[in-house]
């Protein structure tokens, strides 16, 4: 049983789009609401994308830049709170966090896709150079 759980976690971290799809399907079956299912799947898979980006960076460049990711997350949160306060004159933390978390989804999805392309290019060019 532990092998299955660790395998599932490894699969979701390696390919977070599978985690998104699984969460969407499960949520769609429970709620019957497409929009809510998409938002829940985004909220769930954001953490998977963040972890995946960390591991992709570690695999491609051989170094951990987890501190840079945490710094980026903190600075982005600060910017969201500051902008929300600037426009609303009041901070609604649940609303700010929801927007912040969903922005992280799009940023880390983009970073994940770019890193996948960079990693594939690096591996293919290394194979061609080896031949």
LORO-516380 format. One record per residue: z, x, y of N, C-alpha, C, O in turn; residue in one letter; chain. Coordinates in steps of 0.1 Angstrom, whole numbers, plus 5000, padded with zeros to 4 digits. Layout:
// LORO-516380
@npz: Z&npx: X&npy: Y&capz: Z&capx: X&capy: Y&cpz: Z&cpx: X&cpy: Y&opz: Z&opx: X&opy: Y&code: a&unit: A .
...
// end
This chain:
// LORO-516380
@npz: 5000&npx: 5008&npy: 4988&capz: 5000&capx: 5000&capy: 5000&cpz: 5000&cpx: 5009&cpy: 5013&opz: 4993&opx: 5006&opy: 5022&code: x&unit: A .
@npz: 5008&npx: 5020&npy: 5012&capz: 5008&capx: 5028&capy: 5024&cpz: 4995&cpx: 5035&cpy: 5026&opz: 4991&opx: 5038&opy: 5037&code: x&unit: A .
@npz: 4988&npx: 5038&npy: 5015&capz: 4974&capx: 5044&capy: 5016&cpz: 4965&cpx: 5035&cpy: 5023&opz: 4957&opx: 5039&opy: 5031&code: x&unit: A .
@npz: 4966&npx: 5022&npy: 5020&capz: 4957&capx: 5012&capy: 5026&cpz: 4960&cpx: 5011&cpy: 5041&opz: 4951&opx: 5010&opy: 5049&code: x&unit: A .
@npz: 4973&npx: 5010&npy: 5045&capz: 4977&capx: 5009&capy: 5059&cpz: 4972&cpx: 5021&cpy: 5067&opz: 4967&opx: 5020&opy: 5078&code: x&unit: A .
@npz: 4975&npx: 5033&npy: 5061&capz: 4971&capx: 5045&capy: 5068&cpz: 4956&cpx: 5046&cpy: 5069&opz: 4951&opx: 5051&opy: 5079&code: x&unit: A .
@npz: 4949&npx: 5042&npy: 5059&capz: 4934&capx: 5042&capy: 5060&cpz: 4929&cpx: 5032&cpy: 5070&opz: 4919&opx: 5035&opy: 5077&code: x&unit: A .
@npz: 4935&npx: 5020&npy: 5071&capz: 4931&capx: 5010&capy: 5081&cpz: 4934&cpx: 5015&cpy: 5095&opz: 4925&opx: 5014&opy: 5104&code: x&unit: A .
@npz: 4945&npx: 5021&npy: 5097&capz: 4948&capx: 5027&capy: 5111&cpz: 4939&cpx: 5038&cpy: 5114&opz: 4934&opx: 5039&opy: 5125&code: x&unit: A .
@npz: 4936&npx: 5047&npy: 5105&capz: 4926&capx: 5057&capy: 5107&cpz: 4912&cpx: 5052&cpy: 5110&opz: 4905&opx: 5057&opy: 5119&code: x&unit: A .
@npz: 4908&npx: 5041&npy: 5103&capz: 4895&capx: 5035&capy: 5106&cpz: 4895&cpx: 5030&cpy: 5120&opz: 4885&opx: 5031&opy: 5127&code: x&unit: A .
@npz: 4905&npx: 5022&npy: 5124&capz: 4906&capx: 5016&capy: 5138&cpz: 4906&cpx: 5027&cpy: 5149&opz: 4901&opx: 5024&opy: 5159&code: x&unit: A .
@npz: 4913&npx: 5038&npy: 5146&capz: 4914&capx: 5048&capy: 5156&cpz: 4900&cpx: 5056&cpy: 5157&opz: 4896&opx: 5060&opy: 5168&code: x&unit: A .
@npz: 4894&npx: 5058&npy: 5146&capz: 4881&capx: 5065&capy: 5145&cpz: 4870&cpx: 5057&cpy: 5151&opz: 4862&opx: 5062&opy: 5159&code: x&unit: A .
@npz: 4870&npx: 5044&npy: 5148&capz: 4859&capx: 5035&capy: 5153&cpz: 4866&cpx: 5023&cpy: 5159&opz: 4868&opx: 5013&opy: 5152&code: x&unit: A .
@npz: 4870&npx: 5024&npy: 5171&capz: 4878&capx: 5013&capy: 5177&cpz: 4870&cpx: 5000&cpy: 5179&opz: 4875&opx: 4989&opy: 5181&code: x&unit: A .
@npz: 4856&npx: 5001&npy: 5179&capz: 4848&capx: 4989&capy: 5179&cpz: 4851&cpx: 4980&cpy: 5167&opz: 4850&opx: 4967&opy: 5169&code: x&unit: A .
@npz: 4854&npx: 4986&npy: 5156&capz: 4858&capx: 4977&capy: 5144&cpz: 4871&cpx: 4970&cpy: 5147&opz: 4872&opx: 4958&opy: 5143&code: x&unit: A .
@npz: 4880&npx: 4977&npy: 5153&capz: 4893&capx: 4970&capy: 5157&cpz: 4890&cpx: 4959&cpy: 5167&opz: 4897&opx: 4948&opy: 5166&code: x&unit: A .
@npz: 4881&npx: 4961&npy: 5176&capz: 4878&capx: 4950&capy: 5186&cpz: 4872&cpx: 4938&cpy: 5178&opz: 4876&opx: 4927&opy: 5181&code: x&unit: A .
@npz: 4862&npx: 4941&npy: 5169&capz: 4856&capx: 4930&capy: 5162&cpz: 4865&cpx: 4922&cpy: 5153&opz: 4865&opx: 4910&opy: 5153&code: x&unit: A .
@npz: 4874&npx: 4930&npy: 5146&capz: 4884&capx: 4923&capy: 5137&cpz: 4893&cpx: 4915&cpy: 5145&opz: 4896&opx: 4903&opy: 5142&code: x&unit: A .
@npz: 4898&npx: 4920&npy: 5156&capz: 4907&capx: 4912&capy: 5165&cpz: 4900&cpx: 4900&cpy: 5171&opz: 4906&opx: 4889&opy: 5172&code: x&unit: A .
@npz: 4888&npx: 4901&npy: 5175&capz: 4880&capx: 4890&capy: 5180&cpz: 4879&cpx: 4879&cpy: 5170&opz: 4881&opx: 4867&opy: 5172&code: x&unit: A .
@npz: 4875&npx: 4883&npy: 5158&capz: 4873&capx: 4873&capy: 5147&cpz: 4886&cpx: 4866&cpy: 5143&opz: 4886&opx: 4854&opy: 5142&code: x&unit: A .
@npz: 4896&npx: 4874&npy: 5142&capz: 4909&capx: 4867&capy: 5139&cpz: 4914&cpx: 4858&cpy: 5150&opz: 4918&opx: 4847&opy: 5147&code: x&unit: A .
@npz: 4912&npx: 4862&npy: 5162&capz: 4917&capx: 4854&capy: 5174&cpz: 4908&cpx: 4842&cpy: 5175&opz: 4913&opx: 4831&opy: 5178&code: x&unit: A .
@npz: 4895&npx: 4843&npy: 5172&capz: 4886&capx: 4832&capy: 5173&cpz: 4889&cpx: 4821&cpy: 5162&opz: 4888&opx: 4809&opy: 5165&code: x&unit: A .
@npz: 4893&npx: 4826&npy: 5150&capz: 4897&capx: 4817&capy: 5140&cpz: 4910&cpx: 4809&cpy: 5143&opz: 4911&opx: 4797&opy: 5140&code: x&unit: A .
@npz: 4919&npx: 4816&npy: 5150&capz: 4932&capx: 4809&capy: 5154&cpz: 4930&cpx: 4800&cpy: 5166&opz: 4935&opx: 4789&opy: 5165&code: x&unit: A .
@npz: 4924&npx: 4805&npy: 5176&capz: 4924&capx: 4798&capy: 5189&cpz: 4912&cpx: 4789&cpy: 5191&opz: 4913&opx: 4779&opy: 5198&code: x&unit: A .
@npz: 4901&npx: 4791&npy: 5184&capz: 4888&capx: 4784&capy: 5186&cpz: 4883&cpx: 4785&cpy: 5201&opz: 4875&opx: 4777&opy: 5205&code: x&unit: A .
@npz: 4888&npx: 4795&npy: 5208&capz: 4884&capx: 4797&capy: 5222&cpz: 4877&cpx: 4810&cpy: 5223&opz: 4884&opx: 4821&opy: 5221&code: x&unit: A .
@npz: 4865&npx: 4811&npy: 5227&capz: 4857&capx: 4823&capy: 5227&cpz: 4862&cpx: 4832&cpy: 5238&opz: 4864&opx: 4844&opy: 5235&code: x&unit: A .
@npz: 4864&npx: 4827&npy: 5250&capz: 4868&capx: 4836&capy: 5261&cpz: 4882&cpx: 4842&cpy: 5259&opz: 4884&opx: 4854&opy: 5261&code: x&unit: A .
@npz: 4891&npx: 4834&npy: 5254&capz: 4905&capx: 4839&capy: 5251&cpz: 4904&cpx: 4849&cpy: 5240&opz: 4912&opx: 4859&opy: 5240&code: x&unit: A .
@npz: 4896&npx: 4847&npy: 5230&capz: 4894&capx: 4857&capy: 5219&cpz: 4889&cpx: 4870&cpy: 5224&opz: 4894&opx: 4880&opy: 5219&code: x&unit: A .
@npz: 4879&npx: 4870&npy: 5233&capz: 4874&capx: 4882&capy: 5238&cpz: 4885&cpx: 4890&cpy: 5246&opz: 4886&opx: 4902&opy: 5245&code: x&unit: A .
@npz: 4892&npx: 4882&npy: 5254&capz: 4903&capx: 4889&capy: 5262&cpz: 4914&cpx: 4895&cpy: 5253&opz: 4919&opx: 4906&opy: 5256&code: x&unit: A .
@npz: 4917&npx: 4888&npy: 5243&capz: 4928&capx: 4893&capy: 5234&cpz: 4922&cpx: 4905&cpy: 5226&opz: 4930&opx: 4915&opy: 5224&code: x&unit: A .
@npz: 4910&npx: 4905&npy: 5222&capz: 4904&capx: 4916&capy: 5215&cpz: 4903&cpx: 4928&cpy: 5225&opz: 4905&opx: 4940&opy: 5221&code: x&unit: A .
@npz: 4900&npx: 4926&npy: 5237&capz: 4900&capx: 4937&capy: 5247&cpz: 4914&cpx: 4943&cpy: 5249&opz: 4915&opx: 4955&opy: 5249&code: x&unit: A .
@npz: 4923&npx: 4934&npy: 5251&capz: 4937&capx: 4939&capy: 5252&cpz: 4942&cpx: 4947&cpy: 5240&opz: 4949&opx: 4957&opy: 5242&code: x&unit: A .
@npz: 4939&npx: 4942&npy: 5228&capz: 4943&capx: 4949&capy: 5216&cpz: 4936&cpx: 4963&cpy: 5215&opz: 4942&opx: 4973&opy: 5212&code: x&unit: A .
@npz: 4923&npx: 4963&npy: 5217&capz: 4915&capx: 4975&capy: 5214&cpz: 4916&cpx: 4986&cpy: 5225&opz: 4911&opx: 4997&opy: 5223&code: x&unit: A .
@npz: 4921&npx: 4983&npy: 5237&capz: 4923&capx: 4993&capy: 5247&cpz: 4931&cpx: 5005&cpy: 5242&opz: 4927&opx: 5016&opy: 5244&code: x&unit: A .
@npz: 4942&npx: 5002&npy: 5236&capz: 4950&capx: 5013&capy: 5230&cpz: 4942&cpx: 5021&cpy: 5220&opz: 4943&opx: 5034&opy: 5220&code: x&unit: A .
@npz: 4934&npx: 5014&npy: 5212&capz: 4926&capx: 5021&capy: 5202&cpz: 4916&cpx: 5031&cpy: 5209&opz: 4913&opx: 5042&opy: 5204&code: x&unit: A .
@npz: 4910&npx: 5026&npy: 5220&capz: 4900&capx: 5034&capy: 5227&cpz: 4907&cpx: 5046&cpy: 5234&opz: 4901&opx: 5057&opy: 5234&code: x&unit: A .
@npz: 4918&npx: 5044&npy: 5239&capz: 4926&capx: 5056&capy: 5245&cpz: 4929&cpx: 5066&cpy: 5235&opz: 4926&opx: 5078&opy: 5237&code: x&unit: A .
@npz: 4934&npx: 5062&npy: 5223&capz: 4937&capx: 5072&capy: 5212&cpz: 4924&cpx: 5078&cpy: 5207&opz: 4924&opx: 5090&opy: 5205&code: x&unit: A .
@npz: 4913&npx: 5070&npy: 5206&capz: 4900&capx: 5076&capy: 5201&cpz: 4895&cpx: 5086&cpy: 5211&opz: 4890&opx: 5097&opy: 5206&code: x&unit: A .
@npz: 4896&npx: 5084&npy: 5224&capz: 4891&capx: 5093&capy: 5233&cpz: 4899&cpx: 5106&cpy: 5232&opz: 4893&opx: 5117&opy: 5233&code: x&unit: A .
@npz: 4912&npx: 5105&npy: 5230&capz: 4920&capx: 5117&capy: 5229&cpz: 4915&cpx: 5125&cpy: 5217&opz: 4913&opx: 5138&opy: 5218&code: x&unit: A .
@npz: 4913&npx: 5119&npy: 5205&capz: 4909&capx: 5126&capy: 5193&cpz: 4895&cpx: 5131&cpy: 5194&opz: 4892&opx: 5142&opy: 5189&code: x&unit: A .
@npz: 4886&npx: 5124&npy: 5201&capz: 4873&capx: 5129&capy: 5203&cpz: 4872&cpx: 5142&cpy: 5211&opz: 4865&opx: 5151&opy: 5208&code: x&unit: A .
@npz: 4880&npx: 5142&npy: 5222&capz: 4881&capx: 5154&capy: 5230&cpz: 4887&cpx: 5165&cpy: 5222&opz: 4882&opx: 5177&opy: 5223&code: x&unit: A .
@npz: 4897&npx: 5162&npy: 5214&capz: 4903&capx: 5173&capy: 5206&cpz: 4893&cpx: 5178&cpy: 5196&opz: 4893&opx: 5190&opy: 5193&code: x&unit: A .
@npz: 4885&npx: 5170&npy: 5190&capz: 4875&capx: 5174&capy: 5180&cpz: 4864&cpx: 5182&cpy: 5187&opz: 4860&opx: 5192&opy: 5182&code: x&unit: A .
@npz: 4859&npx: 5177&npy: 5198&capz: 4847&capx: 5184&capy: 5205&cpz: 4851&cpx: 5197&cpy: 5211&opz: 4844&opx: 5207&opy: 5209&code: x&unit: A .
@npz: 4862&npx: 5198&npy: 5218&capz: 4866&capx: 5210&capy: 5225&cpz: 4877&cpx: 5218&cpy: 5219&opz: 4881&opx: 5229&opy: 5224&code: x&unit: A .
@npz: 4884&npx: 5212&npy: 5209&capz: 4894&capx: 5220&capy: 5202&cpz: 4907&cpx: 5221&cpy: 5209&opz: 4916&opx: 5229&opy: 5206&code: x&unit: A .
@npz: 4909&npx: 5213&npy: 5220&capz: 4921&capx: 5213&capy: 5228&cpz: 4926&cpx: 5199&cpy: 5230&opz: 4918&opx: 5189&opy: 5230&code: x&unit: A .
@npz: 4939&npx: 5197&npy: 5232&capz: 4944&capx: 5184&capy: 5235&cpz: 4945&cpx: 5183&cpy: 5250&opz: 4952&opx: 5191&opy: 5256&code: x&unit: A .
@npz: 4939&npx: 5172&npy: 5255&capz: 4940&capx: 5169&capy: 5269&cpz: 4948&cpx: 5156&cpy: 5271&opz: 4945&opx: 5148&opy: 5280&code: x&unit: A .
@npz: 4958&npx: 5154&npy: 5262&capz: 4965&capx: 5142&capy: 5263&cpz: 4973&cpx: 5141&cpy: 5276&opz: 4974&opx: 5130&opy: 5281&code: x&unit: A .
@npz: 4977&npx: 5152&npy: 5281&capz: 4984&capx: 5151&capy: 5294&cpz: 4975&cpx: 5147&cpy: 5305&opz: 4979&opx: 5140&opy: 5315&code: x&unit: A .
@npz: 4962&npx: 5150&npy: 5305&capz: 4953&capx: 5146&capy: 5315&cpz: 4950&cpx: 5131&cpy: 5313&opz: 4949&opx: 5124&opy: 5323&code: x&unit: A .
@npz: 4950&npx: 5126&npy: 5301&capz: 4948&capx: 5112&capy: 5299&cpz: 4960&cpx: 5104&cpy: 5305&opz: 4958&opx: 5094&opy: 5311&code: x&unit: A .
@npz: 4972&npx: 5109&npy: 5302&capz: 4984&capx: 5102&capy: 5307&cpz: 4984&cpx: 5103&cpy: 5322&opz: 4988&opx: 5093&opy: 5329&code: x&unit: A .
@npz: 4981&npx: 5114&npy: 5328&capz: 4980&capx: 5116&capy: 5342&cpz: 4970&cpx: 5106&cpy: 5348&opz: 4973&opx: 5099&opy: 5358&code: x&unit: A .
@npz: 4959&npx: 5105&npy: 5342&capz: 4948&capx: 5095&capy: 5346&cpz: 4954&cpx: 5081&cpy: 5346&opz: 4952&opx: 5073&opy: 5355&code: x&unit: A .
@npz: 4960&npx: 5078&npy: 5335&capz: 4966&capx: 5064&capy: 5334&cpz: 4976&cpx: 5061&cpy: 5344&opz: 4977&opx: 5050&opy: 5350&code: x&unit: A .
@npz: 4985&npx: 5071&npy: 5347&capz: 4995&capx: 5069&capy: 5358&cpz: 4989&cpx: 5067&cpy: 5371&opz: 4993&opx: 5059&opy: 5379&code: x&unit: A .
@npz: 4979&npx: 5076&npy: 5375&capz: 4972&capx: 5075&capy: 5388&cpz: 4965&cpx: 5062&cpy: 5389&opz: 4965&opx: 5057&opy: 5400&code: x&unit: A .
@npz: 4958&npx: 5058&npy: 5379&capz: 4951&capx: 5045&capy: 5379&cpz: 4960&cpx: 5034&cpy: 5381&opz: 4957&opx: 5024&opy: 5389&code: x&unit: A .
@npz: 4972&npx: 5034&npy: 5375&capz: 4982&capx: 5023&capy: 5377&cpz: 4987&cpx: 5023&cpy: 5391&opz: 4989&opx: 5013&opy: 5397&code: x&unit: A .
@npz: 4989&npx: 5035&npy: 5396&capz: 4994&capx: 5036&capy: 5410&cpz: 4984&cpx: 5030&cpy: 5420&opz: 4987&opx: 5023&opy: 5429&code: x&unit: A .
@npz: 4971&npx: 5034&npy: 5417&capz: 4960&capx: 5028&capy: 5426&cpz: 4959&cpx: 5013&cpy: 5425&opz: 4957&opx: 5006&opy: 5435&code: x&unit: A .
@npz: 4961&npx: 5008&npy: 5413&capz: 4960&capx: 4993&capy: 5411&cpz: 4972&cpx: 4986&cpy: 5419&opz: 4970&opx: 4976&opy: 5425&code: x&unit: A .
@npz: 4984&npx: 4992&npy: 5417&capz: 4995&capx: 4986&capy: 5424&cpz: 4993&cpx: 4987&cpy: 5439&opz: 4996&opx: 4977&opy: 5447&code: x&unit: A .
@npz: 4989&npx: 4998&npy: 5444&capz: 4987&capx: 5000&capy: 5458&cpz: 4976&cpx: 4991&cpy: 5464&opz: 4978&opx: 4985&opy: 5474&code: x&unit: A .
@npz: 4965&npx: 4990&npy: 5457&capz: 4954&capx: 4981&capy: 5461&cpz: 4959&cpx: 4966&cpy: 5461&opz: 4955&opx: 4958&opy: 5470&code: x&unit: A .
@npz: 4966&npx: 4962&npy: 5451&capz: 4971&capx: 4949&capy: 5450&cpz: 4980&cpx: 4946&cpy: 5462&opz: 4980&opx: 4935&opy: 5468&code: x&unit: A .
@npz: 4989&npx: 4955&npy: 5464&capz: 4999&capx: 4953&capy: 5475&cpz: 4991&cpx: 4953&cpy: 5489&opz: 4995&opx: 4945&opy: 5498&code: x&unit: A .
@npz: 4981&npx: 4961&npy: 5490&capz: 4973&capx: 4961&capy: 5503&cpz: 4966&cpx: 4948&cpy: 5506&opz: 4966&opx: 4943&opy: 5517&code: x&unit: A .
@npz: 4961&npx: 4942&npy: 5495&capz: 4953&capx: 4929&capy: 5497&cpz: 4962&cpx: 4917&cpy: 5497&opz: 4959&opx: 4907&opy: 5503&code: x&unit: A .
@npz: 4972&npx: 4917&npy: 5489&capz: 4981&capx: 4905&capy: 5487&cpz: 4994&cpx: 4905&cpy: 5494&opz: 5001&opx: 4895&opy: 5495&code: x&unit: A .
@npz: 4998&npx: 4917&npy: 5499&capz: 5011&capx: 4919&capy: 5506&cpz: 5023&cpx: 4916&cpy: 5497&opz: 5034&opx: 4915&opy: 5501&code: x&unit: A .
@npz: 5020&npx: 4915&npy: 5484&capz: 5031&capx: 4912&capy: 5474&cpz: 5025&cpx: 4917&cpy: 5461&opz: 5013&opx: 4916&opy: 5458&code: x&unit: A .
@npz: 5034&npx: 4922&npy: 5452&capz: 5030&capx: 4927&capy: 5439&cpz: 5033&cpx: 4918&cpy: 5428&opz: 5045&opx: 4915&opy: 5426&code: x&unit: A .
@npz: 5023&npx: 4913&npy: 5422&capz: 5025&capx: 4904&capy: 5410&cpz: 5022&cpx: 4913&cpy: 5398&opz: 5011&opx: 4914&opy: 5394&code: x&unit: A .
@npz: 5033&npx: 4919&npy: 5392&capz: 5032&capx: 4929&capy: 5382&cpz: 5024&cpx: 4924&cpy: 5369&opz: 5016&opx: 4932&opy: 5364&code: x&unit: A .
@npz: 5026&npx: 4912&npy: 5364&capz: 5018&capx: 4908&capy: 5353&cpz: 5003&cpx: 4907&cpy: 5356&opz: 4995&opx: 4912&opy: 5347&code: x&unit: A .
@npz: 5000&npx: 4903&npy: 5367&capz: 4985&capx: 4902&capy: 5371&cpz: 4980&cpx: 4916&cpy: 5373&opz: 4969&opx: 4919&opy: 5369&code: x&unit: A .
@npz: 4987&npx: 4925&npy: 5380&capz: 4983&capx: 4939&capy: 5382&cpz: 4981&cpx: 4946&cpy: 5368&opz: 4972&opx: 4953&opy: 5366&code: x&unit: A .
@npz: 4991&npx: 4944&npy: 5359&capz: 4990&capx: 4951&capy: 5347&cpz: 4978&cpx: 4946&cpy: 5338&opz: 4972&opx: 4954&opy: 5332&code: x&unit: A .
@npz: 4976&npx: 4933&npy: 5339&capz: 4964&capx: 4928&capy: 5331&cpz: 4951&cpx: 4934&cpy: 5337&opz: 4943&opx: 4937&opy: 5329&code: x&unit: A .
@npz: 4949&npx: 4934&npy: 5350&capz: 4937&capx: 4940&capy: 5355&cpz: 4937&cpx: 4955&cpy: 5352&opz: 4926&opx: 4960&opy: 5349&code: x&unit: A .
@npz: 4948&npx: 4962&npy: 5353&capz: 4948&capx: 4976&capy: 5350&cpz: 4945&cpx: 4979&cpy: 5336&opz: 4937&opx: 4988&opy: 5333&code: x&unit: A .
@npz: 4950&npx: 4971&npy: 5327&capz: 4948&capx: 4973&capy: 5313&cpz: 4933&cpx: 4970&cpy: 5309&opz: 4927&opx: 4978&opy: 5301&code: x&unit: A .
@npz: 4927&npx: 4960&npy: 5315&capz: 4913&capx: 4957&capy: 5312&cpz: 4904&cpx: 4967&cpy: 5319&opz: 4893&opx: 4970&opy: 5313&code: x&unit: A .
@npz: 4907&npx: 4973&npy: 5330&capz: 4900&capx: 4983&capy: 5336&cpz: 4900&cpx: 4996&cpy: 5327&opz: 4890&opx: 5003&opy: 5325&code: x&unit: A .
@npz: 4912&npx: 4998&npy: 5321&capz: 4913&capx: 5009&capy: 5312&cpz: 4903&cpx: 5007&cpy: 5300&opz: 4897&opx: 5017&opy: 5295&code: x&unit: A .
@npz: 4902&npx: 4995&npy: 5295&capz: 4893&capx: 4992&capy: 5284&cpz: 4879&cpx: 4996&cpy: 5288&opz: 4873&opx: 5003&opy: 5280&code: x&unit: A .
@npz: 4874&npx: 4992&npy: 5299&capz: 4860&capx: 4996&capy: 5303&cpz: 4859&cpx: 5011&cpy: 5305&opz: 4848&opx: 5016&opy: 5302&code: x&unit: A .
@npz: 4868&npx: 5017&npy: 5312&capz: 4867&capx: 5032&capy: 5314&cpz: 4868&cpx: 5039&cpy: 5301&opz: 4860&opx: 5049&opy: 5299&code: x&unit: A .
@npz: 4877&npx: 5036&npy: 5292&capz: 4878&capx: 5043&capy: 5280&cpz: 4867&cpx: 5040&cpy: 5270&opz: 4863&opx: 5048&opy: 5261&code: x&unit: A .
@npz: 4861&npx: 5028&npy: 5271&capz: 4849&capx: 5024&capy: 5263&cpz: 4838&cpx: 5033&cpy: 5267&opz: 4831&opx: 5039&opy: 5259&code: x&unit: A .
@npz: 4836&npx: 5034&npy: 5280&capz: 4825&capx: 5043&capy: 5286&cpz: 4828&cpx: 5058&cpy: 5281&opz: 4819&opx: 5064&opy: 5277&code: x&unit: A .
@npz: 4840&npx: 5062&npy: 5283&capz: 4844&capx: 5076&capy: 5279&cpz: 4841&cpx: 5078&cpy: 5264&opz: 4836&opx: 5088&opy: 5260&code: x&unit: A .
@npz: 4845&npx: 5068&npy: 5256&capz: 4843&capx: 5069&capy: 5241&cpz: 4828&cpx: 5070&cpy: 5238&opz: 4824&opx: 5079&opy: 5230&code: x&unit: A .
@npz: 4819&npx: 5062&npy: 5244&capz: 4805&capx: 5063&capy: 5242&cpz: 4799&cpx: 5076&cpy: 5246&opz: 4791&opx: 5082&opy: 5239&code: x&unit: A .
@npz: 4803&npx: 5081&npy: 5258&capz: 4798&capx: 5094&capy: 5263&cpz: 4803&cpx: 5105&cpy: 5253&opz: 4795&opx: 5114&opy: 5250&code: x&unit: A .
@npz: 4815&npx: 5105&npy: 5249&capz: 4820&capx: 5115&capy: 5240&cpz: 4813&cpx: 5115&cpy: 5226&opz: 4811&opx: 5125&opy: 5220&code: x&unit: A .
@npz: 4810&npx: 5103&npy: 5222&capz: 4803&capx: 5101&capy: 5209&cpz: 4789&cpx: 5108&cpy: 5210&opz: 4785&opx: 5116&opy: 5202&code: x&unit: A .
@npz: 4782&npx: 5106&npy: 5222&capz: 4769&capx: 5112&capy: 5224&cpz: 4770&cpx: 5127&cpy: 5225&opz: 4762&opx: 5134&opy: 5220&code: x&unit: A .
@npz: 4780&npx: 5132&npy: 5233&capz: 4782&capx: 5146&capy: 5234&cpz: 4785&cpx: 5152&cpy: 5221&opz: 4780&opx: 5163&opy: 5218&code: x&unit: A .
@npz: 4794&npx: 5146&npy: 5213&capz: 4797&capx: 5152&capy: 5200&cpz: 4785&cpx: 5152&cpy: 5191&opz: 4783&opx: 5162&opy: 5184&code: x&unit: A .
@npz: 4778&npx: 5141&npy: 5191&capz: 4766&capx: 5141&capy: 5182&cpz: 4756&cpx: 5152&cpy: 5187&opz: 4750&opx: 5159&opy: 5178&code: x&unit: A .
@npz: 4754&npx: 5153&npy: 5200&capz: 4745&capx: 5163&capy: 5205&cpz: 4749&cpx: 5177&cpy: 5201&opz: 4742&opx: 5186&opy: 5197&code: x&unit: A .
@npz: 4762&npx: 5180&npy: 5203&capz: 4768&capx: 5193&capy: 5199&cpz: 4766&cpx: 5196&cpy: 5185&opz: 4763&opx: 5207&opy: 5181&code: x&unit: A .
@npz: 4769&npx: 5186&npy: 5176&capz: 4767&capx: 5189&capy: 5162&cpz: 4753&cpx: 5191&cpy: 5158&opz: 4750&opx: 5200&opy: 5150&code: x&unit: A .
@npz: 4744&npx: 5183&npy: 5163&capz: 4730&capx: 5184&capy: 5160&cpz: 4724&cpx: 5197&cpy: 5165&opz: 4717&opx: 5204&opy: 5158&code: x&unit: A .
@npz: 4728&npx: 5201&npy: 5177&capz: 4723&capx: 5214&capy: 5183&cpz: 4729&cpx: 5226&cpy: 5175&opz: 4723&opx: 5236&opy: 5174&code: x&unit: A .
@npz: 4741&npx: 5224&npy: 5170&capz: 4747&capx: 5235&capy: 5162&cpz: 4740&cpx: 5236&cpy: 5148&opz: 4739&opx: 5247&opy: 5143&code: x&unit: A .
@npz: 4736&npx: 5225&npy: 5143&capz: 4729&capx: 5225&capy: 5130&cpz: 4715&cpx: 5231&cpy: 5132&opz: 4710&opx: 5239&opy: 5124&code: x&unit: A .
@npz: 4708&npx: 5228&npy: 5143&capz: 4695&capx: 5233&capy: 5146&cpz: 4696&cpx: 5248&cpy: 5148&opz: 4687&opx: 5256&opy: 5144&code: x&unit: A .
@npz: 4706&npx: 5253&npy: 5156&capz: 4708&capx: 5267&capy: 5158&cpz: 4711&cpx: 5274&cpy: 5145&opz: 4708&opx: 5286&opy: 5144&code: x&unit: A .
@npz: 4718&npx: 5267&npy: 5136&capz: 4722&capx: 5274&capy: 5123&cpz: 4709&cpx: 5276&cpy: 5115&opz: 4708&opx: 5286&opy: 5107&code: x&unit: A .
@npz: 4700&npx: 5267&npy: 5115&capz: 4687&capx: 5268&capy: 5107&cpz: 4679&cpx: 5279&cpy: 5113&opz: 4668&opx: 5282&opy: 5108&code: x&unit: A .
// end
